Structures are given as structure tokens and as C-alpha cells.
């Protein structure tokens, strides 16, 4: 590690992510011999993950600070030797000491842990860069519980066969057994891809309110990928993407192997303009680990370099056309009143009084006169007389008294709906009020 050309002055270091107690001033004070170690490019251990240990004996992982491109970077260091001393304490004068309060030298960079295989290094590297589960607890740097889960998982890899870890083997088998370790090794050995393209529409613009679809292709499985859109628009996972989850801006895709998985992301906006969608992630790599140790009797620490690795980025954009705001004004003249009243000026032509008027002629009913032709005498036969109607007041005869055809006297009967039986006479006519019949009266 090259020596800094410009030494930094004494300073108070910042806290590591998720620290849940207040370390002492001595722990954070980078001055004296600790400042010399810092300016020499070494990491300076400061405090443990909890405040339960003494100043000389700290709980792993350990928060350390080092110079990264001129920036004092505080980051968690995870132990990879279960039975060795962290060698990360300070005495009352702020000097680095081991658990026996023996003064320690600098914690210098290391090429790795010689007791670990290439696959072990790959798995530990992945664990320090990605969340994993330990019986339901999610590992990470954000809290004491999360760090405890991550440190235990690291020990499951680095110290699985250590007799001191015998009581933890079943826990390790449940959470990071052979199959899971093989899956992680696959991930670390593939050529990692991250690609983002516009799917719908493939070309052109959209109207406000329509949905644009982007497809993200990646084989970075179970690794949070930061995805976001511009101008405060919201992205959602859409389509058949059962293997992908989006929480806030963190997209996680499940899978294994080299082949990438396609995930559709949808964006909808009611405003016009150009919108972009970006995806970024720090690729998993064994080279992302920073190793260090204070000596043979001390832990070899692995910490994730959160500054040096370059981000992988992918982006795509879509345009939304402005909605026509003057549409009502421009369409109103198209249905102008004159255009609609033109037929009204020709209406008289179609409804003119010139239409032939057919005079109403009263219909006068013509009652045909049926002449009475005397015929041969018809023998008198008994005729069934219908039942006599209910008695009603006799109607007064009008006009001259009729004369019987055969010279005898005749009677006139008239009434509404009166049944008529005529013997030897024809029916003369029908009147509106009923039937009129002449009946011969025998004297």
C-alpha cells in the first residue's frame, strides 16, 4: 500500500453503518500512533459491534477506518478465524492493544486468508456484499442483529470444521449448506450481466396516461439492484415476473446459473416529457474484499470495499407526447350552427303546404233497397221462436202506420238487438238502433 504523499491531520472518525451505541472518544480519536497507521494506508480498528466487550476485547465484527482516495472510510470488518484474537482494542491512552492489553502494531492489508479455498473466498465475498438469511434473520450491516447473522454465516464458511464451531454445524447446514454454497459459487464465477431496454413501445412516443414497459435482463441473482425512474415517477414489476420483487428502489431477482432472467418494469405518467429508467449495481467480485490483519495471533478480517468497485449501469428512456389542451376549442367550430341550420332553410321545401290536400268527403252510408219479390207460397212450418227478450218499455211508433201487404192490418215492432223471425217476408233493412221487421197479423 503506497504511503500518502500528504499526511492527514488528527481527526475524529465517523461511525460505521448501523452503530447502535455511542463509542468512547478514545475509540474514535485518530491521532498519535493510530494516525500514523492511518497515514501509512492501513485500516485502524476502533470498536466492536456491541458495547458488551471491554476496550481491549471487542465483539466481532469490528468497525475500522482507512483512507480511500483521500476519504476517511469507516467500514465493518468480519472475522474469518473463529478462535483468534480480534486484536482491535484500545487502552486508556487510545493505543491499539490485544485482549491482554498488549500493545499492537498496525493492522495491515492482507492478500486473503491462506486457510480458505477459492470457493470459500467466493462465498464469503458474496455474503459480505449481499443479504442472506440465518433462520429468518436477514444479514447485513444495518443493525447489531443483522451483523451478528452475517458474522455467523461467515464463520459457517471459514470455520465449519473448527471444533469450537461444533455446536453451530446444524445451524450452518440449515442456512448455508452445500447446495446454497454451490449456488453462490456459480454466481461468483459467471460473467455478470445487466441490460435494460425499452419493450413497449419499441419506438416512438406514448400518450399521457399510457404505460411504458422496460425489460431488465440480469443474472445477478438475489442481489439488490437499484432501479429508479426520473421525475419522481414510480416503477412497478409487471407481467409474468414471479421471480422478481421490487421494494422501494431495490429489485431482487431469484435464480441461479449464467443465463439471465428478463424482468418487465412498468412506468406510467400523466405528464408529457422524456423519462428515463436506470439500473445500477456493484458487481459481485472476490476483488471487492479488503483483507487485513494485525499479526499471526490475530484475526484476518474481511471487509467489503464500498468505495472502490465501479458500478454497473444500464438505462433506457421513453417520451410522452403532450395531451392536446385546445381540443375542445378546435372541434367546436367543426359543428358550427350554420352547418347544422342549412337543412333548416330547406325544410319548407320538404314540408311545404304544396303537398296535395285531399278534401275530406263525408261518407254517407248507402242502404241498398232490396225489392220484395213475391214468391210461391211457402207452406207454413213451425218455426222455433227464440227466447223473448227481457220486457222493455215499448217504443212509440213513428210515421204512418204500415199497411199489410195482403190487405190485413200490420203491427210494427222495433227495439235494439231484437231477434227477428220473418215468415214469407224479406228483411227490409237494418237501422242503427236495431232491426225492423214486418210480421203479418192474422185476423
C-alpha positions as CSV (number, residue, x, y, z in Angstrom):
1,X,0.0,0.0,0.0
2,X,1.6,3.3,-1.1
3,X,2.3,5.9,1.6
4,X,0.1,9.0,1.4
5,X,2.0,12.0,-0.1
6,X,0.1,14.4,2.2
7,X,-0.4,13.2,5.8
8,X,-3.9,13.8,7.2
9,X,-4.1,15.7,10.5
10,X,-5.7,14.2,13.6
11,X,-9.5,13.7,13.3
12,X,-12.5,12.1,14.9
13,X,-13.6,9.2,12.7
14,X,-17.2,8.7,11.7
15,X,-19.3,5.8,12.8
16,X,-19.8,2.6,10.8
17,X,-23.2,1.9,9.3
18,X,-25.9,0.9,11.8
19,X,-23.9,1.5,15.0
20,X,-26.4,1.2,17.9
21,X,-24.4,2.7,20.8
22,X,-22.1,5.7,21.3
23,X,-18.4,4.6,21.2
24,X,-16.0,6.4,23.5
25,X,-14.0,9.4,22.3
26,X,-10.8,7.4,22.6
27,X,-12.2,4.8,20.1
28,X,-13.0,7.4,17.5
29,X,-9.9,9.6,18.0
30,X,-7.4,9.1,15.2
31,X,-4.2,10.7,16.4
32,X,-0.7,9.7,17.6
33,X,0.4,6.3,16.5
34,X,-3.1,5.4,15.2
35,X,-2.9,8.4,12.9
36,X,0.5,7.2,11.7
37,X,-1.1,3.8,10.9
38,X,-3.9,5.6,9.1
39,X,-1.5,7.8,7.1
40,X,0.5,4.7,6.2
41,X,-2.6,3.4,4.3
42,X,-3.6,0.9,7.0
43,X,-7.0,0.3,8.5
44,X,-7.4,1.4,12.1
45,X,-9.7,-0.8,14.3
46,X,-12.0,1.4,16.5
47,X,-14.8,-0.5,18.3
48,X,-16.9,-3.7,18.2
49,X,-20.4,-4.3,17.0
50,X,-21.7,-4.1,20.6
51,X,-20.7,-2.3,23.8
52,X,-20.6,-5.5,25.8
53,X,-16.8,-6.1,25.5
54,X,-14.1,-4.2,27.3
55,X,-11.9,-1.7,25.5
56,X,-9.3,-4.4,24.9
57,X,-11.8,-7.2,24.0
58,X,-14.3,-6.3,21.3
59,X,-17.2,-8.3,19.7
60,X,-16.9,-9.1,16.0
61,X,-17.4,-7.6,13.6
62,X,-15.2,-4.6,14.2
63,X,-15.5,-1.1,12.9
64,X,-12.3,0.2,11.3
65,X,-11.4,3.4,9.4
66,X,-9.0,3.7,6.5
67,X,-8.1,6.2,3.8
68,X,-9.8,5.5,0.4
69,X,-8.8,8.0,-2.3
70,X,-8.4,10.8,0.3
71,X,-11.6,10.0,2.1
72,X,-11.7,8.5,5.7
73,X,-14.0,5.5,5.2
74,X,-15.4,3.7,8.2
75,X,-16.5,0.1,7.4
76,X,-17.2,-3.2,9.2
77,X,-14.6,-5.9,9.3
78,X,-15.7,-9.5,9.7
79,X,-13.6,-12.2,11.4
80,X,-12.6,-15.2,9.4
81,X,-10.8,-17.1,12.2
82,X,-13.2,-18.1,15.0
83,X,-10.6,-18.9,17.6
84,X,-8.1,-16.0,17.1
85,X,-8.0,-12.6,18.9
86,X,-9.6,-9.6,17.1
87,X,-6.6,-7.5,18.3
88,X,-8.9,-4.5,17.8
89,X,-9.0,-2.8,21.3
90,X,-7.5,0.4,22.6
91,X,-6.1,1.2,26.0
92,X,-6.8,4.3,28.2
93,X,-4.4,6.2,26.0
94,X,-6.0,5.2,22.8
95,X,-3.2,2.9,21.8
96,X,-4.1,-0.3,19.9
97,X,-3.9,-3.4,22.1
98,X,-5.0,-7.1,22.0
99,X,-7.3,-8.7,24.6
100,X,-4.4,-8.9,27.1
101,X,-3.7,-5.2,26.7
102,X,-0.5,-5.9,24.9
103,X,0.3,-3.1,22.6
104,X,-0.3,-4.0,18.9
105,X,1.2,-2.9,15.7
106,X,-0.6,-1.7,12.7
107,X,-3.5,-3.7,11.1
108,X,-2.0,-4.1,7.6
109,X,-3.6,-5.2,4.3
110,X,-3.5,-8.9,3.6
111,X,-3.8,-10.9,0.4
112,X,-6.5,-13.0,1.9
113,X,-6.9,-15.9,4.4
114,X,-4.5,-18.7,3.5
115,X,-6.7,-21.3,5.2
116,X,-9.6,-20.6,2.8
117,X,-10.1,-22.2,-0.6
118,X,-11.0,-20.3,-3.7
119,X,-14.7,-21.3,-3.3
120,X,-14.6,-20.2,0.4
121,X,-13.3,-16.8,-0.6
122,X,-16.0,-16.6,-3.3
123,X,-18.8,-17.4,-0.8
124,X,-17.5,-15.1,1.9
125,X,-17.2,-12.3,-0.7
126,X,-20.8,-12.8,-1.7
127,X,-22.0,-12.9,1.9
128,X,-20.4,-9.5,2.6
129,X,-22.0,-8.0,-0.5
130,X,-25.5,-9.4,-0.3
131,X,-28.2,-10.0,2.3
132,X,-28.7,-13.6,3.3
133,X,-30.9,-15.3,5.9
134,X,-30.0,-17.0,9.1
135,X,-33.1,-18.8,10.4
136,X,-35.2,-15.8,9.4
137,X,-32.8,-13.0,10.4
138,X,-31.6,-11.1,7.4
139,X,-27.9,-10.4,7.4
140,X,-26.3,-7.0,6.7
141,X,-24.5,-4.1,8.3
142,X,-27.6,-2.1,9.3
143,X,-28.1,-3.4,12.9
144,X,-26.5,-5.4,15.6
145,X,-28.8,-8.4,14.8
146,X,-28.1,-8.2,11.1
147,X,-24.3,-8.0,11.7
148,X,-24.5,-11.0,14.1
149,X,-26.3,-13.0,11.4
150,X,-23.7,-12.0,8.8
151,X,-20.7,-12.8,11.1
152,X,-22.2,-16.2,11.9
153,X,-22.7,-17.1,8.2
154,X,-19.1,-16.1,7.5
155,X,-17.9,-18.4,10.3
156,X,-20.0,-21.2,8.9
157,X,-17.8,-20.9,5.8
158,X,-14.4,-20.1,7.3
159,X,-14.6,-22.3,10.4
160,X,-17.1,-25.0,9.6
161,X,-14.7,-27.7,10.6
162,X,-13.3,-25.9,13.6
163,X,-14.0,-28.0,16.8
164,X,-15.1,-24.8,18.5
165,X,-17.9,-24.5,16.0
166,X,-19.3,-28.0,16.6
167,X,-22.4,-26.7,18.3
168,X,-23.2,-24.4,15.3
169,X,-22.9,-27.0,12.5
170,X,-26.7,-27.8,12.3
171,X,-27.4,-24.0,12.1
172,X,-24.9,-23.7,9.3
173,X,-26.3,-26.7,7.4
174,X,-29.8,-25.2,7.5
175,X,-28.8,-21.8,6.2
176,X,-25.8,-22.2,4.1
177,X,-25.4,-25.9,3.3
178,X,-23.6,-27.5,0.3
179,X,-26.3,-26.6,-2.2
180,X,-26.5,-23.0,-1.3
181,X,-22.8,-22.6,-1.3
182,X,-22.6,-24.2,-4.7
183,X,-25.3,-21.8,-6.0
184,X,-23.2,-18.8,-4.7
185,X,-20.0,-20.2,-6.3
186,X,-21.9,-20.4,-9.6
187,X,-23.0,-16.7,-9.3
188,X,-19.4,-15.6,-8.5
189,X,-18.0,-17.4,-11.5
190,X,-20.4,-16.2,-14.2
191,X,-19.9,-13.2,-16.4
192,X,-22.4,-10.9,-14.7
193,X,-24.8,-9.0,-17.0
194,X,-27.1,-6.0,-16.6
195,X,-29.0,-4.8,-19.5
196,X,-32.1,-2.5,-19.8
197,X,-34.1,-2.0,-23.0
198,X,-37.4,-0.4,-23.9
199,X,-40.1,-3.0,-24.7
200,X,-43.4,-1.2,-25.2
201,X,-43.3,0.9,-27.3
202,X,-40.2,-0.3,-29.1
203,X,-40.1,3.0,-30.9
204,X,-42.0,6.3,-30.9
205,X,-43.7,8.1,-28.1
206,X,-46.7,7.4,-25.8
207,X,-49.7,9.4,-25.0
208,X,-50.0,10.8,-21.4
209,X,-51.6,8.1,-19.2
210,X,-50.3,5.2,-21.2
211,X,-47.9,2.6,-19.8
212,X,-44.3,2.1,-21.0
213,X,-42.7,-1.3,-20.4
214,X,-38.9,-1.7,-19.9
215,X,-37.2,-5.1,-19.8
216,X,-34.2,-5.7,-17.4
217,X,-32.0,-8.7,-18.2
218,X,-29.6,-9.8,-15.4
219,X,-28.0,-12.9,-13.9
220,X,-27.2,-11.1,-10.7
221,X,-29.4,-13.3,-8.6
222,X,-30.5,-12.5,-5.0
223,X,-28.6,-9.3,-5.2
224,X,-30.3,-5.9,-4.7
225,X,-30.3,-3.9,-7.9
226,X,-31.1,-0.2,-7.6
227,X,-33.7,0.7,-10.2
228,X,-35.4,4.1,-10.5
229,X,-37.1,6.4,-12.9
230,X,-36.7,10.1,-13.5
231,X,-39.0,13.0,-12.5
232,X,-40.4,11.1,-9.5
233,X,-42.4,8.6,-11.5
234,X,-43.0,5.2,-9.9
235,X,-41.8,1.9,-11.3
236,X,-43.6,-1.4,-10.8
237,X,-42.8,-5.0,-11.7
238,X,-45.4,-6.1,-14.2
239,X,-46.1,-9.1,-16.4
240,X,-45.1,-12.6,-15.5
241,X,-42.3,-11.9,-13.1
242,X,-42.8,-14.3,-10.2
243,X,-39.1,-14.4,-9.6
244,X,-38.7,-10.7,-9.1
245,X,-39.6,-8.4,-6.2
246,X,-39.3,-4.6,-6.0
247,X,-39.1,-2.9,-2.6
248,X,-38.7,0.8,-2.8
249,X,-36.0,1.1,-5.4
250,X,-34.4,-2.3,-4.7
251,X,-35.1,-5.0,-7.3
252,X,-34.1,-8.6,-6.4
253,X,-34.3,-11.4,-8.9
254,X,-34.2,-15.1,-7.9
255,X,-32.3,-17.7,-9.9
256,X,-29.0,-19.4,-10.5
257,X,-26.5,-20.0,-13.3
258,X,-25.2,-18.0,-16.1
259,X,-28.4,-17.4,-18.1
260,X,-30.0,-14.0,-17.5
261,X,-33.6,-13.6,-16.4
262,X,-35.9,-11.0,-18.0
263,X,-37.9,-8.7,-15.7
264,X,-40.5,-6.3,-17.0
265,X,-40.8,-2.9,-15.3
266,X,-43.8,-0.6,-16.0
267,X,-43.9,3.2,-15.9
268,X,-47.0,5.4,-16.2
269,X,-47.2,9.2,-16.2
270,X,-49.9,11.7,-16.9
271,X,-47.4,14.4,-17.8
272,X,-45.6,14.9,-21.1
273,X,-41.8,14.8,-21.5
274,X,-38.9,12.5,-21.7
275,X,-38.5,9.9,-18.9
276,X,-35.5,7.6,-18.2
277,X,-35.2,4.4,-16.2
278,X,-31.8,3.4,-14.8
279,X,-30.5,0.3,-13.1
280,X,-27.2,0.2,-11.2
281,X,-25.4,-2.4,-9.1
282,X,-21.9,-3.1,-7.7
283,X,-21.0,-6.4,-9.3
284,X,-20.1,-9.3,-7.0
285,X,-16.4,-10.0,-7.1
286,X,-13.8,-11.5,-4.8
287,X,-11.7,-8.5,-5.6
288,X,-14.2,-6.3,-3.8
289,X,-13.0,-7.6,-0.4
290,X,-10.4,-5.8,1.6
291,X,-8.4,-8.2,3.8
292,X,-6.3,-7.1,6.8
293,X,-4.7,-8.5,10.0
294,X,-2.5,-7.3,12.9
295,X,-0.4,-10.5,13.2
296,X,-0.3,-14.2,13.4
297,X,-2.2,-14.4,16.7
298,X,-4.9,-12.0,15.3
299,X,-8.0,-12.5,13.2
300,X,-7.8,-12.0,9.4
301,X,-10.6,-9.6,8.7
302,X,-12.6,-9.3,5.5
303,X,-14.4,-6.1,4.8
304,X,-16.4,-5.0,1.7
305,X,-14.8,-2.2,-0.2
306,X,-17.9,0.1,-0.7
307,X,-15.9,2.8,-2.5
308,X,-13.5,1.4,-5.0
309,X,-15.7,-1.0,-7.1
310,X,-17.2,0.6,-10.2
311,X,-21.0,0.5,-10.6
312,X,-22.6,-1.4,-13.5
313,X,-25.2,0.9,-15.1
314,X,-27.9,0.4,-17.6
315,X,-30.5,2.9,-18.8
316,X,-33.4,3.4,-21.3
317,X,-35.8,6.3,-21.9
318,X,-39.2,7.0,-23.4
319,X,-41.1,10.1,-24.5
320,X,-44.6,11.1,-23.6
321,X,-46.4,13.4,-26.0
322,X,-48.4,16.4,-24.6
323,X,-52.1,15.9,-24.5
324,X,-53.9,18.4,-26.8
325,X,-55.1,21.1,-24.5
326,X,-57.1,23.0,-27.2
327,X,-59.0,20.1,-28.5
328,X,-62.4,21.3,-27.3
329,X,-61.8,24.8,-28.8
330,X,-60.8,23.5,-32.2
331,X,-63.5,20.9,-32.5
332,X,-66.3,23.3,-31.6
333,X,-66.3,25.2,-35.0
334,X,-66.5,21.8,-36.8
335,X,-70.0,21.6,-35.5
336,X,-71.0,25.2,-36.2
337,X,-74.6,26.3,-36.1
338,X,-74.7,27.4,-39.8
339,X,-73.7,23.9,-40.9
340,X,-76.5,22.4,-38.8
341,X,-79.1,25.0,-39.8
342,X,-78.6,24.6,-43.5
343,X,-81.1,21.8,-43.7
344,X,-83.5,24.0,-41.7
345,X,-83.6,26.5,-44.6
346,X,-84.7,23.8,-47.0
347,X,-87.1,22.3,-44.5
348,X,-90.1,24.2,-46.1
349,X,-89.3,22.5,-49.3
350,X,-89.9,19.2,-47.8
351,X,-92.7,20.3,-45.5
352,X,-94.3,22.8,-47.9
353,X,-98.1,23.2,-47.9
354,X,-97.9,22.4,-51.6
355,X,-98.4,18.9,-50.6
356,X,-101.8,17.8,-52.2
357,X,-104.6,18.2,-49.8
358,X,-107.2,15.6,-50.1
359,X,-110.7,17.0,-49.3
360,X,-112.5,15.2,-46.6
361,X,-115.7,13.8,-48.1
362,X,-118.3,12.7,-45.6
363,X,-119.1,9.1,-46.0
364,X,-122.8,8.6,-46.4
365,X,-123.9,5.1,-45.8
366,X,-125.9,3.8,-48.6
367,X,-128.5,1.3,-47.6
368,X,-129.4,-0.9,-50.6
369,X,-133.1,-1.3,-51.2
370,X,-133.8,-4.9,-51.6
371,X,-137.0,-5.3,-53.6
372,X,-139.5,-7.7,-52.3
373,X,-140.4,-10.3,-54.9
374,X,-143.5,-12.2,-54.2
375,X,-142.7,-15.8,-54.5
376,X,-144.6,-19.0,-54.4
377,X,-146.5,-19.5,-51.2
378,X,-144.4,-21.3,-48.7
379,X,-146.1,-23.9,-46.6
380,X,-146.4,-22.9,-43.1
381,X,-143.9,-24.7,-40.9
382,X,-143.4,-24.5,-37.3
383,X,-140.6,-22.0,-36.6
384,X,-138.6,-22.1,-33.4
385,X,-139.1,-18.9,-31.7
386,X,-136.1,-17.6,-29.8
387,X,-136.5,-16.7,-26.2
388,X,-138.2,-13.5,-25.8
389,X,-136.0,-10.7,-24.6
390,X,-136.5,-9.1,-21.3
391,X,-139.6,-6.8,-21.3
392,X,-138.7,-3.3,-22.1
393,X,-140.7,-0.2,-22.4
394,X,-142.5,-0.2,-25.8
395,X,-141.1,2.3,-28.2
396,X,-143.7,4.7,-29.7
397,X,-144.2,4.1,-33.3
398,X,-143.2,7.0,-35.6
399,X,-144.5,7.8,-39.0
400,X,-147.7,6.4,-40.7
401,X,-149.0,3.1,-39.8
402,X,-147.8,0.5,-42.2
403,X,-150.3,-1.5,-44.2
404,X,-150.1,-5.2,-44.5
405,X,-149.2,-6.5,-48.0
406,X,-152.1,-8.8,-48.1
407,X,-154.5,-6.1,-47.1
408,X,-154.7,-7.0,-43.4
409,X,-153.6,-4.8,-40.5
410,X,-149.9,-4.9,-39.6
411,X,-148.0,-4.3,-36.4
412,X,-144.7,-2.6,-36.1
413,X,-142.2,-3.8,-33.5
414,X,-138.9,-2.1,-33.0
415,X,-136.2,-2.3,-30.4
416,X,-132.4,-2.6,-30.0
417,X,-131.0,-6.0,-30.5
418,X,-134.4,-7.7,-31.1
419,X,-134.2,-11.0,-32.7
420,X,-136.3,-11.2,-35.9
421,X,-138.2,-14.1,-37.4
422,X,-139.9,-13.5,-40.7
423,X,-142.2,-15.9,-42.4
424,X,-142.9,-15.2,-46.0
425,X,-141.3,-11.7,-45.8
426,X,-137.8,-10.4,-46.6
427,X,-135.8,-8.2,-44.3
428,X,-136.2,-4.7,-45.5
429,X,-133.1,-3.1,-43.9
430,X,-131.0,-2.5,-40.8
431,X,-131.3,0.6,-38.7
432,X,-128.6,1.8,-36.4
433,X,-130.8,1.2,-33.4
434,X,-131.7,-2.4,-34.2
435,X,-133.7,-4.4,-36.7
436,X,-137.1,-3.6,-38.1
437,X,-139.3,-6.5,-39.2
438,X,-142.8,-6.7,-40.6
439,X,-144.9,-9.5,-39.3
440,X,-148.2,-10.5,-40.8
441,X,-151.1,-10.3,-38.4
442,X,-153.7,-12.8,-38.9
443,X,-157.3,-11.9,-38.0
